[in-house]
Amino acid sequence: HRDLKPDNIMIGAFGEVFVMDWGLARNLKESEEEDAALRTAFKREDKPPSHQTELTRDGAALGTIGYMAPEQARGEEIDARVDQFALGAILGLVLTGRSVLGDYSLQRLEASLNGRITRPSELSLQVAPELDAIAVKALAPQRGFRYPDMQALAEDLRRYLSSEPVSVYDYRLSERVTLTVKRHPTLTVTLAAALLILTFIGWQRVHRRATLERFLAQGEQALRGQDPAAARSAFERARGIEDAASAKLGLQLTEQLEREQAHERAAALLEAAADALEGDRLDEARDLYARVKDLPGAEDEAQKGLRRVKLRALEIERERQQAATHQQLVERARGHVEVARRSLAAGEFQDAYVRLVQAMAFDLPEVRADVTPLLNEVNERRVLERVEQARQANRERALAYVEAGQSALGRERFGEARAQFERALGLDGENEDARAGLDLAFRGLSEEQQRRRQRGRLDEARKLLARGRALRQEARHRYRQREDLVVVLEGYFDALDKLQRGLSLHPASEPLRDERRELGSELAAVLRSEGQAPFADFVLRWCGSKARDTRRVLPRDPYLEVIEGDKVLIRQALGESTRFAPTKAFADVRRFVEKHANRYRFHVVIRSRITTIAQNPAPKVVLQAIDLKREDKKTRTFQILGQIPIEGTYVRHSQKSKVGRVVAALDEATDPSARGRRGSFPLERYVAKVREVVQTSLRDIGSGQRTWRPLAESWEVLDLVDLRLALQVPEGVRFRAGPSPGLGWKVLSTAYSGVAATLFVRNGKPPDEVELEQFVERRLGVRDSLWRELSGFRAGPGWDRVRALRAADASALQVGVFGVGGFGAYVLLLRTSDERYEADPGGFSKWLGSLRPDLRK
């Protein structure tokens, strides 16, 4: 047919059906050419106007929009199944009243081309599912999924009308039962009656239990929903059916929930009442506390709240009375102000002043703002005449101060001049002479303060240099005493901080730079000896120091050193940052050496080995022996005194710290067989053995030690007339002229009993203090790493400063004292051996305090 649609289907008076309008029909036996000729002859104009919007003709496509199958709309090869698609569209329209392809022609054409069909059940919920499945089967976009022919479609429609299962719908069990009932009504009624009787008999037995469980479930649900009333009702009804334990338990839980909710309501009401009381809403607070009082368990809190409400009411009443009294005082004070205004207008200033004072006596902020301007006006009118008289007197006094300031400027007494000019300007601010003089005084003071500030920076830099040297000496001493490395490093960095601050005050100071470089070399040597090589390199770069031999720079104890002989091996096993806790048990041995043998240094070398223990495979440091050596500091030779083996196995434990792993000291070594008890190593016994070896060594060499005599039996004053100096020297000592270092310096030198003395004198204008100190450092060789600073030396009254140094191997000593006099500068350098100084320190000190400058003008 190719054009099935509702307009082409007619129903007669007796229900007969007629298919109309076979103008587009095709005989399947006709050829393609005959069918094409038919389509070419077809004209749209042949259709009535009412049908033109529903028709389409695109070369090969014929039919009505909304009823054409997709292959028909696309002009493809068609067969009889296009009529099946059109009949499915008609069935959808009959079932829903709407087209399954869309409401508009354009939508229908697009749906036909794309095969996008809407199910009838989506357009109307009243469509039977079997009819919906039949329509969807007929409307399949691909014709291979439609009914094989019209007889199959008609068969499914007949089966639906006969209440039989259709082929395209998957029935549920309930739907199949319904169909069966419809087909066999008598058998269905008989079976239903029998089933009803059996069901009634079973229901009699389970109804009571089901009702009980339903009420219990309702009670539990009410409890979970925090509804105690519903829970109580459900559990009471359950208990009416059967007095079960579950119903009793439900009632108990309901009572507990009621108590909790009552407590929560009481807490909420108390909180709301407290807020109302805080906002002074007393009636609301009183009502809330009364409601709390009716709740169980909250009577005490309600009574306390009502008492607080009552107290607050009394406070509000008292505040109201105070406000009323305050208002009365304000009115009285303002009355005095009004009287004062009238008196001021009448020119009665004294009466106005009295009234204003009376108003101020009330001390009220509301009145003070009105009284203050009136008082100012009264005072201005009273003192107006006095001001003019005082102004003329001030002008005359200002002229006298200006003359005194100009006189002080002529004498360069800028502070006094500033004070005089400031007094003059205080009396007469328009005096031009006073202003010009004050400007000159400020300029002079600024220049003077700048010079004083420069001197202050230099003095502060020298103090920081001295403090840095002292801190360096202290850190060196701590290192020699084998104190904790962290404390030693803090001392060195404190010294470095002082030197850095000194350089910030005086960047051009060579002594500060040299001291920082020397300190950096020494600190780097300490760090490198403790396994902190990267940190040591950083310190060298920061301080601008050069890498030197650690043995020359490292601060060593001059009398006794405790050395870890196998620290390289231990660090290879435990890590490069491993350091060793100091062992201080040999302090008595050191004091003995310091007292009896200044020339010698003893080395206590601790020998250890790395091993593992069966219970713990980690590397362990095990004590092996103690080696003893004696060093002659004068000849720099060593003698091996022997080895003290360690009896037994003692482990030195290692622990992690902030700066790396730390190996325990000797007194903390443990015996593994003693189950890890610390302190089991008999250190006192081995210290006694070391002391015995040291004493024996000193006895062997005791007879060969040199004995020094006192420096001089008598002293005399040597007058240096040409240099205008006098110096106390051993009797018979005379100075000889030496080569001058230039820059106006004269040199005298002498030597006596192991002491070499050199005197430098420069007449004329004294040099700068920094220049003088640099000269002394060059003469002493402070920058040479062989010399180290000493403290404790004092200069006499004729000297300004003192610098003392000791050789790194403690074999020599040199001290320089220097000062500045009215005629120039002078420097005295003394050099001797450390042993010579120890033999007669008093005589050596006489050289340091004997200078008497300016004997002759």
C-alpha positions in Angstrom: 0.0 0.0 0.0 2.9 2.4 1.0 0.5 5.0 2.4 -1.4 3.5 5.3 -2.7 6.1 7.7 -6.0 6.8 9.7 -7.4 8.9 6.8 -7.1 5.8 4.5 -8.9 3.4 6.8 -12.7 3.6 7.0 -15.2 1.7 9.3 -18.6 0.8 8.0 -22.0 0.9 9.8 -21.6 -2.7 11.0 -18.0 -2.5 12.0 -16.5 -3.6 8.7 -13.1 -2.2 7.8 -12.2 -0.7 4.4 -8.6 0.3 3.3 -8.8 3.3 0.9 -6.5 5.2 -1.5 -4.4 2.6 -3.3 -2.8 5.2 -5.6 0.8 4.6 -4.2 0.4 0.9 -3.9 2.9 -1.3 -5.7 2.5 -4.7 -7.1 5.5 -6.7 -5.9 5.5 -8.4 -9.3 6.1 -5.1 -11.1 9.6 -4.2 -12.2 11.6 -1.3 -10.8 11.2 0.7 -14.0 7.4 0.4 -13.9 7.4 1.5 -10.3 9.7 4.5 -11.1 7.5 5.6 -13.9 4.6 5.5 -11.4 6.5 7.7 -8.9 7.5 10.2 -11.6 3.9 10.6 -12.7 2.8 11.2 -9.1 2.1 14.9 -8.4 1.7 16.6 -5.0 -1.0 18.7 -6.5 -3.2 15.6 -6.9 -3.6 15.3 -3.2 -6.1 17.4 -1.4 -4.8 20.5 0.4 -5.3 19.0 3.8 -2.9 16.2 3.0 -0.1 18.2 1.4 1.7 18.9 4.7 1.8 15.2 5.5 3.3 14.1 2.1 6.8 14.0 0.9 8.3 13.3 -2.4 12.1 13.4 -2.8 12.8 11.6 -6.0 12.6 8.0 -4.6 10.6 8.6 -1.4 6.8 8.4 -1.4 4.4 8.3 1.5 3.0 10.4 4.4 5.2 11.9 7.1 4.6 10.3 10.5 3.7 6.9 9.0 6.7 6.1 6.7 9.2 3.5 7.8 12.9 4.7 8.0 13.9 2.8 4.8 10.9 4.3 3.0 11.7 7.9 4.2 15.4 7.4 3.0 14.2 6.2 -0.4 15.8 2.8 0.0 14.6 -0.6 -1.3 11.3 -1.5 0.5 9.0 -4.4 0.9 5.7 -5.2 2.5 7.0 -4.6 6.0 6.7 -0.8 5.4 2.9 -1.3 5.8 3.6 -3.1 9.1 5.5 0.0 10.3 2.6 2.3 9.3 0.1 0.0 11.0 2.2 0.1 14.2 2.2 3.9 14.1 -1.6 3.8 13.7 -1.9 1.4 16.7 0.2 3.9 18.8 -2.1 6.8 17.8 -5.2 4.7 18.7 -3.7 3.8 22.1 -2.4 7.2 23.1 -4.0 9.8 20.9 -0.6 11.1 19.9 1.9 10.2 17.2 4.8 8.1 18.3 7.1 10.0 15.9 6.4 13.5 17.3 3.9 16.3 17.4 5.2 18.3 14.4 5.9 17.4 10.8 9.6 18.3 11.0 10.0 16.1 14.1 8.2 13.2 12.5 10.3 13.4 9.3 13.5 13.5 11.4 12.2 10.5 13.5 11.4 8.6 10.4 14.8 9.2 8.9 16.7 8.3 12.1 14.3 5.5 13.4 13.8 7.3 16.7 10.5 6.0 17.9 8.7 6.8 21.3 7.1 3.8 23.0 3.3 4.2 23.5 3.7 3.4 27.2 5.9 6.5 27.5 3.1 8.7 26.1 0.3 7.1 28.2 0.5 5.0 31.4 -2.9 3.4 30.6 -1.5 1.4 27.6 -1.6 -2.3 28.2 1.9 -3.8 28.2 1.1 -6.5 25.6 -0.2 -3.8 23.1 2.8 -1.6 23.9 5.1 -4.6 23.0 3.1 -5.3 19.8 3.4 -1.7 18.7 7.1 -1.5 19.5 7.7 -4.8 17.5 5.9 -3.3 14.4 7.7 0.0 14.8 11.2 -1.5 14.9 13.6 0.9 13.0 15.2 -2.1 11.2 12.7 -4.2 9.3 14.5 -7.4 10.2 13.3 -6.9 13.8 9.6 -6.5 12.8 7.0 -9.3 12.4 7.8 -11.5 9.5 4.5 -10.8 7.9 1.0 -9.2 8.6 -0.5 -12.6 9.7 1.9 -12.7 12.7 0.9 -9.2 13.7 -2.8 -10.1 13.4 -2.3 -13.3 15.4 -0.8 -11.4 18.4 -3.7 -8.9 18.3 -6.2 -11.8 18.2 -4.4 -13.6 21.2 -4.5 -10.3 23.2 -8.3 -10.0 22.6 -8.7 -13.6 23.6 -6.7 -13.2 26.8 -4.0 -15.4 25.5 -0.2 -14.8 25.8 1.2 -12.8 22.9 4.5 -13.7 21.3 6.4 -10.4 21.8 5.8 -9.9 25.6 7.6 -11.6 28.5 5.0 -12.2 31.1 5.5 -12.3 34.9 4.0 -15.0 37.0 1.2 -12.8 38.3 0.3 -11.8 34.7 0.2 -15.4 33.5 -2.2 -16.3 36.4 -4.4 -13.4 35.5 -4.6 -14.6 31.9 -5.4 -18.1 33.1 -8.2 -16.8 35.3 -9.7 -14.9 32.5 -9.7 -18.1 30.3 -11.0 -20.5 33.1 -13.2 -18.6 35.6 -15.0 -21.6 37.2 -11.9 -23.6 38.1 -10.3 -20.5 39.4 -13.1 -19.8 41.8 -13.1 -23.4 43.2 -9.3 -23.3 43.9 -9.5 -19.9 45.4 -12.2 -21.0 47.9 -10.1 -24.0 49.1 -7.0 -21.8 49.4 -9.0 -19.2 51.4 -10.1 -21.9 53.9 -6.5 -23.1 54.5 -5.2 -19.6 54.8 -7.8 -18.7 57.4 -6.8 -21.7 59.5 -3.1 -20.6 59.4 -3.8 -17.0 60.0 -5.6 -17.9 63.2 -2.3 -19.2 64.6 0.2 -16.5 63.5 -2.0 -13.4 63.7 -1.5 -13.0 67.4 2.3 -13.3 67.1 2.5 -11.1 64.1 0.5 -8.4 65.8 2.8 -8.6 68.9 5.9 -8.3 66.7 4.4 -5.4 64.8 3.7 -3.4 67.9 7.2 -4.2 69.2 8.7 -3.1 65.9 6.7 0.1 66.1 8.0 0.7 69.6 11.6 0.2 68.5 11.1 2.5 65.5 9.6 5.2 67.8 12.6 4.8 70.2 15.0 5.3 67.3 13.0 8.3 66.2 13.1 9.8 69.7 9.3 9.6 70.1 8.7 8.3 73.6 4.9 8.8 73.5 4.5 6.6 70.4 6.9 4.1 71.8 5.0 3.9 75.1 1.7 3.4 73.2 3.1 0.6 71.0 4.7 -1.2 74.0 1.6 -0.9 76.1 -0.5 -2.5 73.2 2.1 -5.2 72.9 2.0 -6.0 76.6 -1.9 -6.1 76.3 -1.5 -8.9 73.7 1.1 -10.9 75.6 3.1 -10.0 78.8 6.4 -10.6 77.1 9.8 -9.6 78.5 10.6 -7.6 75.3 7.6 -5.4 76.0 8.7 -4.7 79.5 12.2 -3.9 78.4 10.7 -1.5 75.8 8.8 0.3 78.5 11.9 0.7 80.5 13.8 2.1 77.6 10.9 4.4 76.9 11.0 5.7 80.5 14.8 6.3 80.2 14.3 8.2 76.9 11.6 10.3 78.6 14.0 11.2 81.4 16.8 12.1 78.9 14.5 14.2 76.8 13.3 16.0 80.0 16.9 16.6 81.0 17.6 18.0 77.5 14.5 20.2 77.6 15.6 21.5 81.0 19.1 22.3 79.7 17.7 24.1 76.7 15.3 26.1 78.8 18.1 26.9 81.3 20.3 28.2 78.5 17.5 30.3 77.0 16.7 31.6 80.5 20.4 32.5 81.0 20.5 34.4 77.7 17.3 36.3 78.6 18.7 37.2 82.0 22.0 38.4 80.4 19.9 40.6 78.0 17.9 41.9 81.0 14.6 40.3 79.7 13.6 39.5 83.3 9.9 38.5 82.6 11.0 36.1 79.9 13.7 34.6 82.1 11.3 34.3 85.0 8.8 32.4 82.8 11.5 30.1 81.5 12.8 29.2 85.0 9.2 28.5 86.0 8.8 26.1 83.1 12.1 24.4 84.2 10.8 24.0 87.7 8.0 21.8 86.4 10.5 19.4 84.9 11.7 16.4 87.0 15.2 16.7 88.4 15.7 20.4 87.6 14.0 22.1 90.6 17.3 23.2 92.2 18.6 24.9 89.0 15.2 26.6 88.5 15.3 28.0 92.1 18.8 29.3 91.6 17.8 30.9 88.4 14.8 32.6 90.0 17.0 34.0 92.7 19.4 35.4 90.1 16.4 37.0 88.3 15.4 38.6 91.6 18.9 39.9 92.3 19.2 41.3 88.8 15.8 43.1 89.3 17.3 44.7 92.4 20.4 45.7 90.5 18.4 47.3 87.7 16.4 49.3 90.3 19.5 50.5 92.0 21.0 51.5 88.7 17.9 53.5 87.9 18.1 55.4 91.2 21.8 56.1 90.6 20.9 57.5 87.1 18.3 59.7 88.6 20.7 61.1 91.2 23.3 61.6 88.4 20.8 63.6 86.4 20.1 65.9 89.3 23.8 66.6 89.7 24.1 67.4 86.0 21.2 69.9 86.2 22.8 71.6 89.2 26.2 71.8 87.5 24.6 73.2 84.3 22.9 75.9 86.5 26.3 77.1 87.6 27.4 77.1 84.0 24.5 79.3 83.0 25.2 81.8 85.8 28.9 81.9 84.8 27.9 82.7 81.2 25.8 85.7 82.4 28.6 86.9 84.6 31.1 86.6 81.8 28.8 88.7 79.5 28.5 91.3 82.2 32.3 91.4 82.6 32.3 89.9 86.1 35.3 87.6 85.5 35.9 86.6 89.1 32.3 85.6 89.7 32.3 83.7 86.4 35.5 81.9 87.5 34.0 80.9 90.9 30.9 79.5 89.2 32.9 77.5 86.7 35.1 76.1 89.5 31.9 75.0 91.3 30.6 73.3 88.2 33.9 71.5 87.7 33.8 70.3 91.3 31.0 67.9 90.3 33.4 66.2 87.9 30.8 65.3 85.3 31.9 64.5 81.7 28.6 65.9 80.4 29.4 69.4 81.9 33.2 69.4 81.4 32.9 70.1 77.7 30.9 73.3 78.4 33.1 74.5 81.3 36.5 74.1 79.6 36.0 76.7 76.8 34.4 79.2 79.3 37.4 78.8 81.7 39.8 79.4 78.8 37.9 82.5 77.8 37.9 83.9 81.3 41.7 83.2 81.8 42.5 84.7 78.4 40.8 88.0 79.3 42.5 88.1 82.7 46.0 87.4 81.5 45.8 89.4 78.2 47.4 92.5 79.7 50.0 90.5 81.6 51.0 88.7 78.4 51.9 91.9 76.6 54.0 93.1 79.6 55.8 89.8 79.9 56.4 89.8 76.1 58.4 93.0 76.2 60.4 91.7 79.2 61.2 88.5 77.3 62.5 90.4 74.3 65.0 92.2 76.5 66.1 89.0 78.1 66.4 87.2 74.7 68.8 89.9 73.5 71.1 89.1 76.5 70.9 85.3 75.7 71.8 86.0 72.1 74.9 87.9 73.1 76.0 85.1 75.4 75.4 82.5 72.6 77.4 84.4 70.1 80.3 84.6 72.7 80.1 80.8 73.2 80.2 80.2 69.4 83.4 82.2 69.2 85.0 79.9 71.8 83.6 76.8 70.0 81.6 75.8 72.9 78.7 74.6 70.8 76.6 73.0 73.6 76.6 76.2 75.7 75.8 78.2 72.6 72.9 76.0 71.7 71.5 76.4 75.2 71.7 80.2 75.1 70.1 80.4 71.7 67.3 78.0 72.7 66.6 80.2 75.8 66.5 83.2 73.5 64.1 81.6 71.1 62.0 80.4 74.0 61.5 84.0 75.1 61.3 85.5 71.6 60.6 83.0 68.9 60.9 85.7 66.1 64.5 86.7 66.9 66.4 86.1 63.7 69.8 86.4 65.3 68.9 83.6 67.7 67.7 81.4 64.9 70.9 81.9 62.8 73.1 81.3 65.9 71.2 78.1 66.8 71.7 76.8 63.2 75.5 77.4 63.6 75.5 75.7 67.0 73.7 72.6 65.6 76.2 72.3 62.8 79.1 72.5 65.2 77.5 69.9 67.5 76.8 67.6 64.5 80.4 67.7 63.5 81.6 67.1 67.1 79.1 64.2 67.5 80.3 62.6 64.3 83.9 62.7 65.5 82.9 61.3 68.9 80.8 58.6 67.2 83.8 57.6 65.0 86.0 57.3 68.1 83.2 55.3 69.8 83.0 52.8 66.9 86.8 52.4 67.0 86.7 51.8 70.8 83.8 49.4 70.4 85.6 47.5 67.6 88.7 47.2 69.8 86.6 45.9 72.7 84.9 43.4 70.4 88.4 42.3 69.2 89.5 41.8 72.7 86.3 40.0 73.7 86.6 37.8 70.6 90.2 36.9 71.5 89.2 36.1 75.0 86.3 33.9 73.9 88.7 32.1 71.5 91.1 31.5 74.3 88.3 30.2 76.4 87.0 27.9 73.6 90.6 26.6 73.0 90.9 25.9 76.8 87.6 24.0 76.7 88.8 21.9 73.8 92.0 21.1 75.5 90.1 20.1 78.6 88.1 17.7 76.3 84.8 19.3 77.2 81.6 18.6 75.2 82.1 19.5 71.5 78.8 21.5 71.4 80.0 23.8 74.2 83.4 24.2 72.4 81.7 25.1 69.1 79.4 27.6 70.9 82.5 29.3 72.3 84.2 29.5 68.9 81.1 30.8 67.2 80.5 33.4 70.0 84.1 34.6 69.3 83.4 34.7 65.6 80.2 36.7 66.2 82.2 39.3 68.2 84.8 39.6 65.4 82.1 39.9 62.8 80.3 42.7 64.8 83.7 44.5 65.1 84.2 44.3 61.4 80.8 45.8 60.8 81.9 48.8 63.0 85.4 49.1 61.5 85.5 47.2 58.2 89.1 48.4 57.4 90.6 46.9 60.6 93.4 44.5 59.7 93.6 43.1 63.3 90.0 42.1 63.2 90.4 40.5 59.7 93.5 38.6 60.7 91.9 37.4 64.0 88.9 36.2 62.1 91.1 34.3 59.6 93.1 32.7 62.4 90.0 31.8 64.3 88.5 30.3 61.1 91.6 28.1 60.6 91.6 27.0 64.2 87.8 26.2 64.2 88.1 24.3 60.9 90.9 22.3 62.4 88.7 21.4 65.4 85.8 20.4 63.2 88.0 18.4 60.9 89.5 16.5 63.9 85.9 15.7 65.0 84.9 14.3 61.5 83.1 17.4 60.3 85.2 18.0 57.2 82.4 19.6 55.0 81.5 22.0 57.9 85.2 22.8 58.3 85.5 23.7 54.6 82.5 26.0 54.9 84.0 27.8 57.9 87.3 28.3 56.0 85.4 29.9 53.1 83.2 32.0 55.4 86.2 33.4 57.3 88.4 33.8 54.3 91.0 31.5 55.9 93.4 29.2 54.2 93.5 25.5 54.7 96.5 24.7 56.9 98.1 21.7 58.6 95.7 20.6 61.3 98.5 19.7 63.6 99.8 23.3 63.5 96.4 25.0 63.9 94.6 22.6 66.2 94.6 23.9 69.8 96.4 21.2 71.8 96.7 20.7 75.5 100.3 21.7 76.4 100.6 19.0 79.1 98.5 15.9 78.4 96.4 14.9 75.4 93.9 12.0 75.2 93.8 10.8 71.6 91.5 8.3 69.8 94.1 6.3 68.0 91.7 4.4 65.7 89.1 7.1 65.0 89.6 6.8 61.2 88.8 3.1 61.3 85.8 3.7 63.6 84.4 6.5 61.4 84.7 4.2 58.4 82.5 1.7 60.2 80.0 4.1 62.0 80.0 7.1 59.6 82.2 10.1 58.9 80.3 12.4 61.3 81.1 10.1 64.3 82.7 11.9 67.2 83.9 10.7 70.6 82.7 11.7 74.0 85.6 13.3 76.0 87.2 11.2 78.8 88.1 13.5 81.7 89.4 10.8 84.1 93.0 11.8 83.3 92.7 15.3 84.8 94.8 14.4 87.9 97.6 13.1 85.6 97.5 16.3 83.6 97.8 18.5 86.7 100.7 16.4 87.8 102.5 16.9 84.5 101.7 20.7 84.5 103.2 21.0 88.0 106.4 19.0 87.4 107.2 19.1 83.7 106.4 22.1 81.6 108.8 21.0 78.8 107.0 17.7 78.1 103.6 16.7 76.8 102.3 13.2 77.3 100.0 11.5 74.8 97.4 8.9 76.0 96.4 7.0 72.9 93.2 4.9 73.2 93.3 1.9 71.0 90.0 0.3 69.9 88.8 -2.2 67.3 85.6 -2.7 65.4 83.8 -6.1 66.0 80.4 -7.6 66.2 78.7 -9.5 69.0 76.6 -12.6 68.5 73.5 -11.1 70.1 73.8 -7.9 68.0 75.4 -8.0 64.5 75.8 -4.2 64.4 79.4 -2.9 64.5 80.7 -2.3 68.1 83.7 -0.4 69.4 85.7 -2.6 71.7 88.6 -1.3 73.9 92.0 -2.9 73.1 94.8 -1.0 74.8 96.2 2.4 76.0 99.4 3.6 74.4 101.6 6.2 76.1 104.1 8.6 74.4 106.2 11.5 75.7 106.8 14.6 73.6 109.7 17.0 74.1 108.2 20.4 73.1 111.6 22.0 72.8 113.2 19.4 70.5 109.8 18.2 69.0 110.8 14.6 69.5 108.6 11.7 70.7 109.5 8.7 72.9 107.2 5.6 73.2 106.7 4.8 76.9 104.8 1.5 76.4 101.3 0.0 76.0 98.8 -1.0 78.7 96.6 -3.8 77.4 92.9 -3.9 78.3 92.0 -7.1 80.1 88.6 -8.5 79.1 86.1 -7.2 76.5 84.5 -3.8 77.1 82.3 -2.2 74.5 82.0 1.6 74.0 78.4 2.1 72.9 77.5 4.7 70.3 74.3 6.8 70.2 72.8 9.2 67.6 72.8 13.0 68.4 72.0 16.2 66.7 75.6 16.5 65.3 76.1 12.8 64.4 76.8 9.6 66.2 78.7 9.8 69.5 80.9 7.1 70.9 80.8 6.8 74.7 83.7 7.8 76.9 85.9 5.2 78.7 84.0 5.5 82.0 80.8 4.4 80.2 82.2 1.3 78.6 80.3 -1.9 79.5 81.0 -5.6 79.7 78.6 -7.5 77.4 78.5 -10.4 79.8 77.3 -8.1 82.5 74.0 -7.6 80.6 74.7 -4.0 79.6 75.4 -2.3 83.0 77.1 1.0 82.3 80.3 1.8 84.2 81.5 -1.7 84.5 84.9 -0.8 83.0 87.5 -0.4 85.9 88.8 3.0 84.7 90.4 4.0 88.0 92.8 1.0 87.8 94.0 2.0 84.3 94.3 5.7 85.2 96.5 4.7 88.1 98.7 2.7 85.7 99.0 5.7 83.3 100.0 7.9 86.3 102.6 5.4 87.3 104.1 5.3 83.8 104.2 9.1 83.7 105.8 9.5 87.1 108.4 6.9 86.2 109.2 8.7 82.9 109.7 12.0 84.7 111.9 10.5 87.4 114.1 9.1 84.6 114.7 12.5 83.1 114.4 14.6 86.3 118.2 15.0 86.8 118.6 16.6 83.4 116.2 19.6 83.8 117.7 23.1 83.8 117.3 25.5 86.7 117.0 29.2 86.0 118.3 31.9 88.3 116.3 35.1 88.9 116.4 37.6 86.1 118.4 40.2 88.1 119.5 40.8 91.7 119.2 44.5 91.4 117.5 47.0 89.0 118.3 50.5 87.9 116.5 53.3 86.0 118.0 53.9 82.5 117.4 57.5 81.2 117.0 57.8 77.5 117.5 61.5 77.2 117.2 61.8 73.4 113.9 60.0 73.5 112.7 61.7 76.7 112.0 58.3 78.3 113.1 56.4 81.4 113.0 52.6 81.6 113.7 50.3 84.6 116.2 47.6 83.5 118.5 45.0 85.2 121.6 46.7 86.6 124.2 47.1 83.9 121.9 46.6 80.9 122.2 49.1 78.0 120.4 49.5 74.7 122.0 49.6 71.3 120.6 51.4 68.3 119.1 49.2 65.6 117.9 49.5 62.0 114.7 51.6 61.7 111.6 50.1 60.2 110.8 53.5 58.7 107.9 55.9 59.2 109.9 57.9 61.8 110.5 55.0 64.3 113.7 54.8 66.2 114.8 51.3 67.4 116.9 50.3 70.5 117.5 46.7 71.5 119.3 44.6 74.2 119.5 41.0 75.5 120.1 39.8 79.1 119.8 36.4 80.8 117.6 34.8 78.2 115.4 37.8 77.6 115.5 39.9 74.4 114.1 43.5 74.6 113.4 45.9 71.7 112.2 49.4 72.2 110.5 51.4 69.3 110.0 55.2 69.8 108.3 57.6 67.4 108.6 61.4 68.2 106.3 64.1 66.9 102.6 63.7 66.2 101.2 60.4 67.7 99.9 57.9 65.2 96.3 56.7 65.1 95.5 54.0 67.7 94.5 51.5 65.1 97.7 52.2 63.1 99.7 51.7 66.3 98.0 48.4 67.1 98.7 47.1 63.6 102.4 48.0 63.9 102.6 46.0 67.2 100.8 43.0 65.6 103.3 43.0 62.7 106.3 43.2 65.2 104.8 40.4 67.3 103.9 38.2 64.4 100.3 37.8 65.5 99.2 36.5 62.1 101.7 33.6 62.2 99.9 30.4 63.3 102.9 29.5 65.5 101.8 32.1 68.0 98.6 32.1 70.2 97.1 34.9 72.3 97.4 34.8 76.1 95.4 36.7 78.8 96.3 37.7 82.3 99.2 40.0 81.6 98.9 43.6 82.9 100.7 46.8 81.8 102.1 49.4 84.2 100.9 53.0 84.6 103.2 54.2 81.7 101.6 51.9 79.1 98.2 51.9 77.4 97.8 48.3 76.1 99.5 44.9 76.3 99.5 41.9 73.9 101.0 38.6 75.0 101.6 35.5 72.8 102.9 32.0 73.4 104.3 29.6 70.8 102.0 26.9 69.6 104.3 24.3 71.1 104.6 26.3 74.4 108.4 26.7 73.9 108.6 30.5 73.7 106.8 33.6 75.0 106.7 37.2 73.8 104.9 40.2 75.2 104.4 43.7 73.7 103.3 46.8 75.6 102.7 50.1 73.9 101.2 53.5 74.5 100.9 57.1 73.3 102.3 60.2 75.1 102.3 63.9 74.5 105.5 63.7 72.5 104.7 60.6 70.4 104.3 56.8 70.6 106.5 54.0 72.2 106.5 50.2 72.0 108.5 47.6 74.1 108.8 44.0 72.9 110.1 41.3 75.2 111.0 37.8 74.0 112.0 34.8 76.1 111.5 31.1 76.6 108.5 29.8 78.4 110.7 28.1 81.0 112.6 31.4 81.6 109.4 33.2 82.3 108.2 30.5 84.7 111.5 30.7 86.6 111.1 34.5 87.4 107.7 35.9 86.4 108.1 38.8 88.8 111.3 40.0 87.2 109.8 39.7 83.8 106.8 41.8 84.9 109.1 44.6 86.0 109.9 45.2 82.3 106.2 45.6 81.6 105.5 48.3 84.1 108.7 50.3 84.2 108.3 53.0 81.4 108.2 56.6 82.5 107.5 59.0 79.5 107.9 62.8 79.4 110.7 63.0 81.9 112.0 66.1 80.2 109.9 68.6 78.2 
